[in-house]
Amino acid sequence: MWRKAAEQDHVIAQYNLGTIYHQGISVPQDFSESYKWERKAAERGFPLAEFCLGEHYKFGDGVALDYSEALNWFLKSAQ
């Protein structure tokens, strides 16, 4: 259900699908797949997804550890 809506560019579905992959809810945990979907939502200005990208970069989940990039996404989400 979430995947179909996410593929149709529904921003909340993209964020939710990213969360599902990040937490491994009914799917194998996959930080790269989580990042992919949360990035799509973040690029559309969804604040929760922007915050999650900050977490990805802060902990190196699915991306290279990058505190500067983490800070950029945290600040963006706060705006």
C-alpha positions in Angstrom: 0.0 0.0 0.0 2.7 2.5 1.0 4.9 1.7 -1.9 2.3 2.3 -4.5 1.4 5.7 -3.1 5.1 6.6 -2.6 5.8 5.7 -6.3 2.9 8.0 -7.2 4.7 10.9 -5.5 2.6 11.0 -2.3 4.9 12.8 0.1 3.5 11.3 3.3 3.7 7.8 1.8 7.3 8.4 0.8 8.1 9.4 4.3 6.2 6.5 5.8 7.8 4.0 3.5 11.2 5.3 4.5 10.3 4.9 8.1 9.1 1.4 7.5 12.5 0.4 5.9 14.4 2.2 8.6 12.7 0.4 11.4 12.3 -2.9 9.6 8.5 -3.1 10.0 7.3 -6.1 8.1 10.3 -5.8 5.8 14.0 -6.4 6.3 15.7 -3.3 7.8 17.3 -1.4 4.9 18.9 2.0 5.6 19.7 2.7 2.0 16.1 2.1 0.9 14.9 4.2 3.9 17.2 7.0 2.8 16.0 6.8 -0.8 12.3 7.3 0.2 12.9 9.9 3.0 15.1 11.9 0.6 12.3 12.1 -1.9 9.9 13.4 0.8 12.6 15.8 2.1 13.3 17.3 -1.3 9.6 18.1 -1.5 9.9 20.0 1.8 8.4 17.5 4.3 9.9 18.6 7.7 9.8 15.1 9.3 11.7 13.6 6.3 14.2 16.5 6.5 14.8 15.7 10.1 15.2 12.0 9.3 17.8 12.8 6.7 19.7 14.6 9.4 19.6 11.4 11.4 20.8 9.4 8.5 23.9 11.6 8.1 24.4 11.9 11.8 24.7 8.1 12.3 25.8 7.1 8.8 22.7 5.0 8.2 22.6 4.3 4.5 24.9 7.2 3.7 28.4 8.3 4.6 28.7 9.8 8.1 28.6 13.6 7.6 27.9 16.0 10.5 27.9 19.0 8.3 25.2 17.5 6.0 23.3 16.4 9.1 23.3 19.9 10.5 22.0 21.3 7.1 19.0 18.9 7.2 18.3 19.5 10.9 18.3 23.3 10.3 16.1 22.9 7.2 13.6 20.8 9.2 13.5 23.4 11.9 12.5 26.2 9.4 
